[in-house]
Amino acid sequence: MAGRNFLFVPGPTNVPDRVLRSMVVAMEDHRSSKFPELTRALFADLKRVFQSQDGEVFIFPSTGTGAWEAALANTLSPGDHVLAARYGQFSHLWIDMMQRLGLEVQVIDVEWGEGAPEARIGEILGADRAQRIKGVMIVHNETATGVTSDIAAVRRAMDAAQHPALLYVDAVSSLGSLDFRMSEWQVDLAVTGSQKGLMLPAGLGIVCASPRALDAAKSAKCKRVFFDFADMRRTNPDGYFPYTPPLPLLYGLRTSLDILFEEGLEHVFARHRRLAAGVREAVAAWGLATCCRHPRWYSDTVTAVMVPPDVNGAHVIDVAFRRYNLALGAGLSKLAGKLFRIGHLGDLNELMLLGALGGTEMAMADVGIRIELGSGVAAAQDYWRRTDPVPKRRVARSEVVYASHSTGSINT
Ligand SMILES: *Cc1c(COP(=O)(O)O)cnc(C)c1O
């Protein structure tokens, strides 16, 4: 098929040409005296993306799932009690992993389409007088439903309960796209993968651990070998890995971090907010609902669009792919068939999204959803025309500091 495939699943995301080119490298000796120049800067720069002042970054040849396992296995012991909220397929899979690692998981089930229930978390922690709960597990951006939880509010609830549990956050579909403040929110373990906001192929599982998390690792008894922080900590400070690192991905990561810092993290976040708002205008113009139940949880990286009950969402996705070369995300597990998802994260601009919205409209009309062709495209165009574009600022990497903590006039 001529032209580009329109990749609008919420991961893997589009890999910028510049990143692609930077990954075409000859292999080299990862134990050379030069290699640490690459790796040490990667650790330091990833910390800036996590907005962590005192954390330590680990890069595993893995995916986000491996990063989950590393975070859990290094800091917990079999039989430990943990508290987890379930509101979508990714929080569900994480809970499944915890159970398989032998943890005692207290699950708070909430409607899929809602976010982390901070009040309920606070109540449970407040009632845990013996402080048996060792960890609170939150998926920052539930990619299955297009819901972003309020990590700051979860932290406030934990502090109000004066509970010492560690805070674990899955930031796989938020880091590098949404404002993520590891230090400010006192997150102890944050995990991500390379193929979402970092705009790379899958293959890196990345963890940022707080000093408290590293302390917990000293007595944690869950079995780990490949994912052991201790092996990494013996070699990482000198710029080396305990085993062969995936060199092309590390070079790609160098470039993707450069791209993020050149745009400026705060501008990256503002761009995602702006693009997402345009997509939501389109969905409203179609007369359809999002899976997300309340505006406070709107995700700026993925929008899950509910299809009418007589339509199978999988049909929309298949027609979009076969007829229009457009890849949309599927409904997962209990949402299968009920929705389709538009990923809007990573290397993306307004016109790319207009193409995706146009293709989505055609596919929806083809399967019999009664929408007016062009209505969503026009609504997004109108939104993007009447709101200020995010300024294109180019700054030297050395000038970039942490993302602005202001929330109001971020794109002025
Ligand atoms: C994609 C995703 C994962 C899984 O990551 P893999 O890299 O596929 O292992 C986990 N959590 C969330 C929120 C995700 O979006």
The ligand as an SDF file (V2000), in Angstrom:
LIG
                    3D

 15 15  0  0  0  0  0  0  0  0999 V2000
    1.8640   -0.8430   27.2970 C   0  0  0  0  0  0  0  0  0  0  0  0
    1.6140   -0.8590   28.7500 C   0  0  0  0  0  0  0  0  0  0  0  0
    2.1630   -1.8440   29.5880 C   0  0  0  0  0  0  0  0  0  0  0  0
    2.8890   -3.0470   29.0610 C   0  0  0  0  0  0  0  0  0  0  0  0
    4.1110   -2.7360   28.5820 O   0  0  0  0  0  0  0  0  0  0  0  0
    4.9200   -3.7610   27.6520 P   0  0  0  0  0  0  0  0  0  0  0  0
    6.0480   -2.8910   27.2180 O   0  0  0  0  0  0  0  0  0  0  0  0
    4.0120   -4.1980   26.5670 O   0  0  0  0  0  0  0  0  0  0  0  0
    5.3730   -4.8820   28.5090 O   0  0  0  0  0  0  0  0  0  0  0  0
    1.9520   -1.7300   30.9420 C   0  0  0  0  0  0  0  0  0  0  0  0
    1.2380   -0.7260   31.4590 N   0  0  0  0  0  0  0  0  0  0  0  0
    0.6760    0.2190   30.6980 C   0  0  0  0  0  0  0  0  0  0  0  0
   -0.1150    1.3130   31.3290 C   0  0  0  0  0  0  0  0  0  0  0  0
    0.8510    0.1840   29.3200 C   0  0  0  0  0  0  0  0  0  0  0  0
    0.2850    1.1220   28.5420 O   0  0  0  0  0  0  0  0  0  0  0  0
  1  2  1  0
  2  3  1  0
  2 14  2  0
  3  4  1  0
  3 10  2  0
  4  5  1  0
  5  6  1  0
  6  7  2  0
  6  8  1  0
  6  9  1  0
 10 11  1  0
 11 12  2  0
 12 13  1  0
 12 14  1  0
 14 15  1  0
M  END
$$$$
